[in-house]
Structures are given as structure tokens and as C-alpha cells.
Amino acid sequence: MIAGGDGEADDADSDPSPTVSYGDAVRVPTEDRAPHESPWVMTIPILALAALAAVAGFVNMPLRNVEFFDDWLAPSFRGIAIPEPASFTAGLALEVVSVVLALIGIGLAYLLYRAGLPRPDEEPLDTRLSAAAPVLGHAYYFDETVAKAVDGPVRGLAAWLDRVVDRRIIDGTVDGIGGLVKRGAVALRHLQDGFVRRYALGIAFGVAALLLYVAVRAA
């Protein structure tokens, strides 16, 4: 009984939730060891990606004669009007604004989570944002609204296609032709069933019919 109970508990812990969205209860996995840094097989690829990301940020700097990335992508956007900064200062300002916003986000995250979470189900950001937290957590409910608006008509159309077009028209046509061929084969198999006596009787009837035809024509 004890072993069985432990097995069920392990299955329950290892069963991942199919979907996770904002507001769902946080499931804390049970681990036998304390949190640790990733091993070198993961650290090296992460560092390589970080270095490439740092370099990629300078690939498309708005510098004169250094726009080879734009030149490489230009054939893909032929005929499309692409908004671009009017000058180097405007482009640099956009870059500075994006970096400042990123630093603000990093600073807020550090202030909110530097002490960790006392409980997994307590989110400090929800406490600070109060009524705005669900709106931001659900991304202004845009995806959910679109999903609900599309789910009804699309699901209804799919059900109609499955019930009427697929089952009745397509499958009905195929099954109907198959049934017709089967019934025709059942009816025609009696004409050639391999019984010699039936063949002899057919020959006799045929000869009699020919003789009757000749006699009628001669008369």
C-alpha cells in the first residue's frame, strides 16, 4: 500500500499541467537537491548566445556605409515602404530610449524579486499593481477575446464539415459506391458460380431458345 501510494504521488507530481496562464496556481516541483547553477554543457552555449546577441546589437547601427544588414535584407522588402529614422541623431535616440526602458524593467524586476518569494503563490507585482495586474497579466485580454470570438464560428464550421461534408457527402459517396458494387457482385455471382449442372441447364435453355427462334423464323 505504501509503495503504491508513493507511486501515485510521483505520477501526480510528474504530470505537467497542459496549459499555464496568468492566475493559475503555482506548482512547486519537489527536488532532492538544492537549486544550483547549470552545468558546463549548458553554460557554454548560453555564453555563446549571449556574445552573439551582444554583437548582433551593433550589426544594424545607423552608421553611414555600415548598413550591410539592410542591404542584405533589401530584396525581401522590395516595394514595401519601411519607416526609417531621418538622421543619425533620430536613430540614436530610438536606441537610447529602448535601452533606457530595458534598464528600467531590469531595475524594477530586481527591486521586486531581489529578496525572493516568501510563497510561490504570492506575486509581489500583483500587490503593487492591484486592479491593473490581471489586465497586464492577460495581455489586455486581446488573445483571449480573439480566441473566444473565433472559437465559436470556426468550431461550428469544423463540426458542420465533419458531420455533413465528411461523413455524409464524402464518406457517404464512397460507401454508397462500395455498397452498390457489392450488391451488384452478389447478384452477378450466380451467373458464374462453378456448378456444372447450372451451366448445362443454361446451355439447354439456350439451344431451346435458338431452336424456337429458328422455327418461328421458318414459319
C-alpha positions in Angstrom: 0.0 0.0 0.0 2.8 2.4 0.9 4.7 1.7 -2.4 1.5 2.2 -4.4 0.7 5.4 -2.7 4.2 6.8 -3.3 3.9 5.8 -7.0 0.7 7.7 -7.4 2.1 10.7 -5.7 5.1 10.6 -8.0 2.9 10.4 -11.0 0.8 13.3 -9.8 4.0 15.4 -9.3 5.4 14.5 -12.7 2.2 15.1 -14.6 2.7 18.5 -16.2 -0.2 20.9 -16.5 -1.5 21.0 -20.1 -1.8 24.8 -20.1 -0.5 27.5 -17.8 -1.9 31.0 -17.9 -1.9 34.1 -15.7 -3.6 33.4 -12.3 -3.1 29.7 -12.3 -1.8 28.1 -9.1 2.0 27.7 -9.0 3.1 24.1 -8.7 6.4 23.8 -6.9 8.3 20.7 -8.1 9.8 18.5 -5.4 13.6 18.2 -5.9 16.0 16.1 -3.8 18.8 18.7 -4.2 19.1 22.5 -3.7 19.0 24.9 -6.7 22.3 25.0 -8.5 23.9 26.6 -11.5 23.6 24.9 -14.9 26.4 22.5 -15.9 29.0 23.5 -18.4 27.2 21.7 -21.3 24.5 24.4 -20.8 26.7 27.3 -19.7 28.9 27.3 -22.7 26.0 27.6 -25.3 24.3 30.2 -23.1 27.5 32.3 -23.1 28.0 31.8 -26.8 24.4 33.0 -27.5 24.9 36.0 -25.2 28.1 37.0 -27.0 26.4 36.7 -30.4 23.4 38.7 -29.1 25.8 41.4 -27.9 27.5 41.6 -31.3 24.2 41.4 -33.2 23.1 44.6 -31.5 25.8 46.5 -33.4 25.1 44.9 -36.7 22.5 47.4 -37.8 23.8 50.6 -36.2 22.7 53.7 -38.2 26.2 54.4 -39.3 27.0 55.5 -42.9 28.5 52.8 -45.1 27.9 50.2 -42.4 24.4 49.2 -43.4 25.2 45.9 -44.9 22.5 44.2 -42.9 19.9 46.5 -44.5 21.4 45.8 -47.9 21.2 42.1 -47.3 17.5 42.2 -46.4 16.5 44.8 -49.0 15.4 42.2 -51.7 13.0 40.7 -49.2 11.3 44.1 -48.7 11.3 45.3 -52.3 8.3 47.6 -52.9 7.5 48.0 -49.2 7.8 51.4 -47.5 9.9 50.9 -44.4 9.9 53.7 -41.8 13.4 54.7 -41.0 15.0 57.5 -38.8 15.5 60.7 -40.7 19.0 61.1 -39.3 21.7 59.5 -37.2 20.5 61.5 -34.2 16.9 60.2 -34.5 18.1 56.6 -34.8 20.4 57.0 -31.9 17.6 58.5 -29.8 15.4 55.5 -30.5 18.2 53.2 -29.5 18.8 55.1 -26.3 15.1 55.0 -25.4 14.9 51.3 -25.9 18.0 50.7 -23.7 16.6 53.0 -21.0 13.3 51.2 -21.0 15.1 47.9 -20.8 17.2 49.1 -17.9 14.1 50.4 -16.1 12.5 46.9 -16.5 15.6 45.2 -15.1 15.7 47.6 -12.2 12.0 47.1 -11.3 12.5 43.3 -11.5 15.5 43.5 -9.2 13.6 45.6 -6.7 10.6 43.3 -6.7 12.3 39.9 -6.6 15.8 40.5 -5.0 14.5 39.1 -1.7 12.9 36.1 -3.4 9.3 35.0 -3.0 8.2 34.1 0.5 5.5 31.9 -1.0 5.2 30.6 -4.6 1.6 31.7 -4.9 2.3 35.3 -3.8 3.2 37.6 -6.6 4.6 41.0 -5.5 3.8 42.6 -8.8 0.1 41.8 -8.3 0.1 43.5 -5.0 1.8 46.6 -6.4 -0.4 46.9 -9.5 -3.7 45.8 -7.7 -6.5 46.0 -10.3 -4.2 46.6 -13.2 -2.4 43.3 -12.6 -4.9 41.0 -14.2 -5.2 43.3 -17.3 -1.5 43.3 -17.8 -1.1 39.6 -16.9 -3.7 38.7 -19.6 -2.1 41.0 -22.2 -5.1 43.2 -22.2 -7.3 40.2 -22.8 -6.6 40.6 -26.5 -5.7 36.9 -27.3 -8.5 35.6 -25.1 -11.0 37.8 -26.8 -9.9 36.8 -30.3 -9.9 33.1 -29.2 -13.4 33.3 -27.9 -14.6 35.2 -31.0 -13.0 32.8 -33.4 -13.6 29.6 -31.4 -17.4 29.6 -31.8 -17.8 30.1 -35.6 -14.7 28.1 -36.5 -15.6 25.2 -34.2 -19.2 25.3 -35.6 -17.9 25.3 -39.2 -15.5 22.5 -38.4 -18.3 20.4 -36.8 -20.5 21.0 -39.8 -17.8 20.0 -42.2 -17.2 16.8 -40.2 -20.8 15.9 -39.8 -22.2 16.8 -43.2 -19.4 17.2 -45.8 -17.1 14.5 -44.5 -19.4 11.8 -43.1 -22.5 12.2 -45.3 -21.1 13.5 -48.6 -17.6 12.2 -48.9 -17.9 9.0 -46.8 -21.5 8.5 -48.0 -20.5 8.6 -51.6 -17.6 6.2 -51.1 -19.6 3.8 -49.0 -22.6 4.1 -51.4 -20.4 3.2 -54.4 -18.8 0.4 -52.5 -22.3 -0.9 -51.4 -23.6 -0.7 -55.0 -20.6 -2.7 -56.3 -21.0 -5.3 -53.6 -24.7 -5.8 -54.2 -24.1 -6.0 -58.0 -21.3 -8.6 -57.4 -23.6 -10.6 -55.2 -26.3 -10.6 -57.9 -24.0 -11.4 -60.7 -22.0 -14.2 -59.0 -25.0 -16.5 -59.5 -24.3 -16.4 -63.3 -20.9 -17.9 -62.8 -20.9 -20.0 -59.6 -18.9 -23.0 -60.9 -21.8 -25.5 -60.8 -21.7 -27.7 -64.0 -25.4 -28.6 -63.8 -26.3 -24.9 -63.9 -24.1 -24.4 -66.9 -25.7 -27.4 -68.6 -29.1 -26.1 -67.9 -28.2 -22.7 -69.3 -26.9 -24.4 -72.5 -30.1 -26.4 -72.8 -32.2 -23.3 -72.4 -30.0 -21.5 -74.9 -30.4 -24.4 -77.5 -34.1 -24.5 -76.9 -34.3 -20.7 -77.4 -32.3 -20.9 -80.7 -34.5 -23.8 -82.0 -37.6 -21.8 -81.1 -36.2 -18.8 -82.8 -35.4 -20.7 -86.0 -38.8 -22.4 -86.0 -40.6 -19.1 -85.7 -38.5 -17.5 -88.4 -39.0 -20.5 -90.7 -42.7 -20.4 -90.2 
